[in-house]
Amino acid sequence: MSTGDFVLAAMQISAGASGMAAALSYALTVLLLIVAFDYAFGWAERKVIAKIQARHGPTYVGRFGLLQNLADIIKLLSKEHAVPQKASSALFTLVMPLMLGLSIFLVLLVPFSPDLLGPDLGMGALVVFVLLSFMPLMAFVGGISSGNKFSSIGAQRSALMLMAYELPAMVVLASVGALAGSYGFLDIINAQALTNWFAFTMPLGFVVFFVAMLAELERPPFDMREADSELVAGWLTDVSAPYFGLALFVDYTRMFLGSLVMAILFLGGWAGPVLPPIAWLLLKAFAISFAIIIVRATTARMKLDRLLRLGWVALLPLAILNLIITFMIFMR
């Protein structure tokens, strides 16, 4: 090997090592953001709902109850993990880790700032939303494989809910892609600049997508698959304490992902004055999360047939109307 070939090979190895180090650093940073958001959201949800219901919420463990979540995590993880006797052991065991892995992977696809970017897929918004829709199907597999009738009913509800909100959300996403000229997250953020947020450009689409995202994340009033008054804990009825804690982490991670996606699609992403870009994105995501908490505290659970009717009779026509208005006004 000549000296030039040796130098070139060394440079390639060095570039590969630096690329792996950058990817690892990005992954660790995003993981820390996920853990921080999940912990903060879990505490804030309990405190806000308690305030609305004239209760105190977490109070005694740590100042303002800030360590209550940590105590709950330790309690859940310290208990025994058991698989139901009638369950399909392999499926039942694998579903929850797969859901967690998919949730974290989807968050890794979301850009947090111009300097904190994951892989640019060019159609990031479409890819994330399509893969996010696999979550209810994985919950369906988990519920069916448990061998419990309550879990099976909750699993079937999770799959049926897809028919109510998936199409309206995709139609609104098509409107966003038309306005931005792309389904890439970076292009969507750049198209909104500082003031031209799509939430103001198409408020009807924003409302429809927000409702559809509540159903996608299966947050109240669309938490049919875990209806405690009807199905005990729905598809989670037979899971052990460690898996229940894992399920909470998955749900909160999905909440983080949904809030980030909405902030990017409709609120300009990281665009904003004075503060660092990542701070603006996280503030907007927290604002959307707070709105989701308020909806949970102030609405009653909806029946499945009413959700289906809402999706096909109300959300879908409104999403199509939003698409027509978008093309008539902005695409001429």
N, C-alpha and C positions, 0 to 999 in steps of 0.2 A: 504493500500500500504506500503510495506516495505521500509526501508531507501535506499536499493540498487536499487529498482525499481524507486523510486523518483529521485535518482541521474541520473539513465539512461535516464529517461524521460526528465529531465532538460538538459542533454547533447545533446539529439536529437533535442530538441527545439532550443538550442543554435546553433547547427550545421546548422539547417534549416534557422535560422535567419541570420547567417553569410553568408550562400550560397545565400540567397536572396539579402543581401547587396552587395555581390560581383557581382552578376548578374546585379543589378541596377547600380552599379558603372561602369561596363563594358558598359552597354547600354548608359549611359550618356556620357562616353568618346567617344564612336563611334559616337554618335549624334553630339557632338562638332566637331569631325573630319569631318563629313559630311558637317556641316554648314560652317566650315572654308574652306574646299576644294571648295564647291559650290561658295562661295563668291569670293575666289581667282581666280577660273577658269573663272567666269563671267567677272571679271575685266581684267584678262590677255587676254582672247579671244578678247575682244573689243580693247585692246591696240595693240596686235600683228597684228590683221587684219587691223587696222587703219594704223599701220606702213608700212605694205606691200602695202597698197593702197595710201600711201603718205598723210595720214590724221593724226590728232592729237589724236582722240579718246577721252575718258573721261579726262577732264582737270581741270574744274573749281570747282567742288564740292570736297573739300578736296585736300590735297597735291597729285599731280599726278593723280587726279581724283579718289582717293581711296574710297571716300564716295559716288560716283555716284550711285553705286549699292544700297546702303542703301536708298538714295533718291528715286530711282525707286521702291524699295520694299514698302516704305511708301506710295508712290503715288498709286500703284496698290491696296494695302490693304485698302486704304481709300475710294475707290470707291464702288458703290453699286453692290451687287451680284444679278444677275437676271437669271431666267431660261426661255429659249425660249418657246413661247406659244405652238408650235407644238411638243415640245420635250416630251419624256417619262420621266417624272420628276424624278422618283425614280432612274432609271438607270443613267440618265444624272448627277444626283447629287452625286451618290455613286462612279462612276468610278474613278474620280480623287483622292479622299482620299484612295481608295483601291490600286491604282497604287503607291501612295506615301508610304503606309504601306508596300507593297510588296518590294519596292525598299530598304527601310530602313532595313527590315527583312533580305534581301539577303546580305546587307553589314555586318550585324551582324554575318553572317555565315563565314565571311572571317577572318582568323587569321592575326593580325597586327604585332605580335612579339611573342617570346616564353613566355612572361609574360602577353600578352594581347590577349587572345584566346576566341573565342566563343565556341559553342557546336561542338565537333568533331564528325561529322556524318560518317566518314570513306569513304564517296563518295562525299565529299563537292563540288568538281569541277563539277561533273555531276549534282548534285542537283541544284547548283546555275545556271548553264547554262540552264537546263530544265525549271526551274521556270522563268528565265529571258525571255524565249521565250513566256511566257504568256502576256508580256507587249503589243506587237502588237495586240493581240487578245482583250485585254482590251481597247486599243485605238479604235479598230474596233467597239466594243460595244458602246463606248462613241460617236463616229462619227455617227453611225446609229441612236442612240437614240436621237440625237439632232434635227432630222427632217429637216436638211438643206442639200441641194443637194451637195454643195461643201464639207461639212463634210462627207457625205456618200461616195463620190468618194475617199476622202483621207483615210477613214476607209477601203474601199475595197483595196486600194493600200497597206495599212499597212499589211493586211492579206495575200495578194498575194506575198509580199516580202519574207515571211517566206519560200516559196518554193525555193527561189534562194540561200539562204545562210545557212539555217539550217543544211542541210545534209553535205556540205563541212566542216563546223565548227565541227560537231560531229565526222567526220572521223579524223580530226586533233586531236581532243580531245582524240580519241581512241589511236592515236600514242603516245600522252603524257602519257596516262595511261599505255601503254605497256612499255615505257621506265622507268617510275617510279615504275611500279609494283603495282600501286594503283591509285585510283581517289581521295584520300584524300589530302587535301592541305598540311598538314604537311609532308606526304610522298613525295610529289612532290618537296617541298622545300628541303628536306633532300637529295633527289636523285641528286639535282643539285649542292650541296655543295657550294664552293666559285667560282669556275671557269667553271664548266661543265654545263653552261647554255644551255637549250634546244633550245634557239634562234640560238646558234652556232652549236648544234648537228643536228638540222633539220631546216635550214633557210627557206626552201621552205614551211614547215608547219607554220612557224612564219608569213610569208608574207600572206599566205592564211587565217590564223586565224585573222590577223589584218584587212584584207579587209572584212571578214565575220563579225567581230565585229563592223566595221563602219556601215555595213548594219543593224546589230542587234540593234545598238544604234540609227539608222536612222540619222546619221550625214552625211553632204555633202561628196561626191556627191550622197548620197543615201537618201536624205531628200524628197522623192517623196510625202509622205503623207501630207506635209505642204508646198507644192510648191506654193510660194506666187504669182509667175507670172501666174499660171494656176488656183489655187484653193483658192485664197485669203489667208487663213491661214489653209487650209485643215480641218482636224477634229477638229481644235480649232476655226473655224470661228465664232461660236456662243457663245463661252464662255465669261463670264464677266471678268473684270480686276482681281479680286482676284483669280479666277480659272486659269487665264492665268499665273499669278505669281506662282501659285502652279504647273502648267505644266512645267514652267522653272525650278523650284526646282526639280521636278521629273526627268527631262532630265539631269540636272547636277549631280544628285545623281546616275543615271544610268551610266553617264560618269565616275564618281568616281569608281563605281563597276566594270565597264569594264576595266578600267586602272589597278585596283588592281588585277583582275583576270589574265590579260595578264602579269603583272609583276611577279606574282607567277608562272604561267605556263611556262614562257619562259625566265625570267630574274633572276631566283634564289630567288625570294621573298625578304625576309629581310636579306639574306646572304650578308655580306660585312665587310671589315675591319674598325677599328677605331670608326666609328659612331655607335650609338645605332641601334639595328635592325629595330625599327619602322621608324627611319629616312631614312634608306636605302629603305625600301618598299615605303615610301611616295615619295622619290626622283625619284624612278623608275616609279611610277605611274604618277608623274608630267611630266616626260620625254615623256611617251606615250601620255599623254594629249596634250602636246605641239606639238607632231607630228600630232595629230588629228586636232589641230587648223591650222597647216600649210596646211594640206590637204584641209580643208574647204576654206582657203583663196586662194588657187591656182588651184582649179578644178571647173568645171562647173557641174551642176546637170545632172545626167544621166536619160535617159528615162527608164520607167519600163520594157519594152520589152528587152532593152539592159542589164538591171540588171539580168533578168531571163536567158538571153543567157550567160552572164558572169558566173553566178552561175553554170549552167549545162554544158556548153561547156568548160569553163576554170577552175573555182575553184574546181569543183568536180573531174575531172581527175587529177589535180595537187595534191589534197588532197589524192586521192587513190595512186598516185605515191609516195607521201611522206610516206604513210603507208607501202608500199612495200619496199621502200629503208630502212626505219627504221627496219623492220623485217629482211631484208637481211643482214644488216651491224651490227646491235646492238643486235639482239635477237637470234643469233646463239649459 
